[in-house]
Amino acid sequence: MFAKDDLQKVAQELSDITPDFFDIFIEERSNKSLVLESQKLERPSAGTVFGASLRVIVNGATYFSVVDNPTLEGMFNAARELKSSVKHTVAEPGKVFTIKTVEPPLKKNPWTPWQELGEVADYLKATDECARSYDPKVVQVTSYINQEVSRVQILNSLGNFAEEERSRTRAFCLVYASDGTAVEVGSDNQGKIGGLELLAHYPPESLAANAAKVAVSKLSAVTAPSGEFPVILGPGFGGVIFHEAIGHSLEADGIRKQVSVMRGKLGERLASPKVTLIDSGIVPDEWGSNAFDDEGFPNQETVLIKDGILVSYMSDYLEHLLTGFPHTANGRRESYEYIPYPRMRNTFIKPGKDTFEDMLTSIKKGLLALKFGGGQVDPVTGNFIFGVTEGYLIEDGKVTSPIKDVSMVGNGLTILENIEAVSGEEDMDFMPGMCGKEGQSVPAGIGEPYVMVSRILIGGE
């Protein structure tokens, strides 16, 4: 990494051309993972990368340079090459660039780095044993743990200098079950910012049982009915509906390019007063949180829909310049090799005052959808289709049979309009995920308590 004074000198080169904005992003990232498959530990993988990028924005145009394994000389060369590439600027070589250190709004807990292979291997072996002992029908188990640690330095044209160590740890278990005829699969996935303390928070018996339960129960699952039914979306994973069908359409670049169903809807009522949708980069311990965004701004919480009314989009600094939308510190990138875009962090439905029990008793026939997979969304229309990987029938106010071969079809705006109940803080949960956009993948959290939608189109087998 680099001394602050040296980065100030590199920034001076970029500042001389008076751009609308520039940033310098430096990253040293290491990754470790271990897989247990067929009761055998595979070779552990590990790797480290070090790189930097410099970006200049002038009159809405972006100039970008990547430096692998950077030296100070290499950084200066990249800055000078960018200067020579930029057109239509007025140089102010006498202007002195100054730095201000930015205090992080998110205070992170101490975390445990992955140093010894034994602790991780023991966790995976215990997960495997717990899954296989759950039921004789369990025939195959795969589990893995991954830890990524990234140290970043970010300096931007406003003088913001940010340094942060970002650690994320994730545990995953995949279970196959068979009754001799059919084979079904179940999974569980847990991740937080931090280190191996995650393993104590999510013990192997919990991870294994969650995955095995789904796989085994689907062997006796019934085919889902077809038609419109009330649906209760489960805590945590149920938030993927709002991430995909609502969240992406609230990113400012899509609004500007007129490819979002949410264009022109600021100030409009989109849902019942029970619905508040938030995107936050400062939820303690959660997967999508960082102290700073990837443009060097302190992270924050942004209320997108407040009591049913659309009040904000998500914007990085470029979109703020181009559109005038408030800047919300949503600039994110996969790594130093990429330019940032407006991206979600932890997107979730705020807990309400209803209860899961009251939701159940209000439904004569419907579905409880807990986990999803294999979805598609059209951001222009908001139309979506999602597969339900863990779901159950609700009959006469009670959860009954597990269901299989089920898909949910709908529209994001319609889903918002049809939300009738949101349960309380005691049901709130988050899940980790990786969000794709513009060829980049970034960690994003999804969350909610129980949310009841009055009707969603269900497709059975």
Secondary structure, 3 states (H helix, E strand, C coil): CCCHHHHHHHHHHHHCCCCCEEEEEEEEEEEEEEEEECCEECCCEEEEEEEEEEEEEECCEEEEEEEECCCHHHHHHHHHHHHHHCCCCCCCCCCCCCCEECCCCCCCCCCCCCCCHHHHHHHHHHHHHHHHHHCCCEEEEEEEEEEEEEEEEEEECCCEEEEEEEEEEEEEEEEEEECCCCEEEEEEEEEEECCCCHHHHCCHHHHHHHHHHHHHHHCCCEECCCEEEEEEECCCHHHHHHHHHHHHHHEHHHHHCCCCCCCCCCCCECCCCCCCEEEECCCCCCCCCCCECCCCCECCEEEEEECCEECCCECCHHHHHHHCCCCCCCEECCCCCCCCEECCCEEEECCCCECHHHHHHCCCEEEEEEEEEEEEECCCCCEEEEEEEEEEEEECCEEEEEEECEEEEEEHHHHHHCEEEEECHHHCEEEEEEEEECCEEEEEEEEECCEEEEEEEEECC
